Amino acid sequence: MQKPVICAVVAIGKNRELGKDNRLLWKIPEDVQRFRDLTRGHPLIMGRKTFESILSYRGSPLPERTNIVISRNPNNDLRSRYSEVIWVSSLAEALEKAKKAPGSEEIHIGGGAEIYKEALPLIDKLYLTLIDADPPAGGEADTFFPPYEDQFTKKVYEESHEWNGIKYKFVDLERS
């Protein structure tokens, strides 16, 4: 069996800002669509807080992919409500489950900050949305993506966009 490519999909600001109060700072429709397109059909690993953020945004787990949620709390009441989700207690366990899921040739890490930080040494490819804007009013970030610039220097894709006056670009980087 071929080793899966481990990818992170993330939208960050100029200072690697991710979010505030368990919410994204920017909701750019084309970025949301890119996240859907990249992760659809592949296992998606995320932390419990990120899963809760998705639930508050759309009301259910993400369809058409295996949702794997890392939670330190084995009695999390979300486990019984969302039995279609694979619940694990560590990144290592999440990766083992992901390798057995449909579409495992690519395994995606979808956040949050703690999961990205722990997974970064294992990640082969970054799918970034780099947002060239300050956080919206009242959006002072409280979570950040870890430093990655020295580890991922091989740019394989870049495409610039603008939405509602916000300039951003999709950049795909591979580990150096």
Secondary structure, DSSP 8 states (H G I E B T S, - for coil): ----EEEEEEEE-TT-EEEETTEES---HHHHHHHHHHHTTS-EEEEHHHHHHHHHHHSS--SSS-EEEE-S-TT-THHHH-TTSEEESSHHHHHHHHHTSTTTTEEEE---HHHHHHHGGG--EEEEEEEES---TT---SEE----TTT--EEEEEEEEEETTEEEEEEEEE--
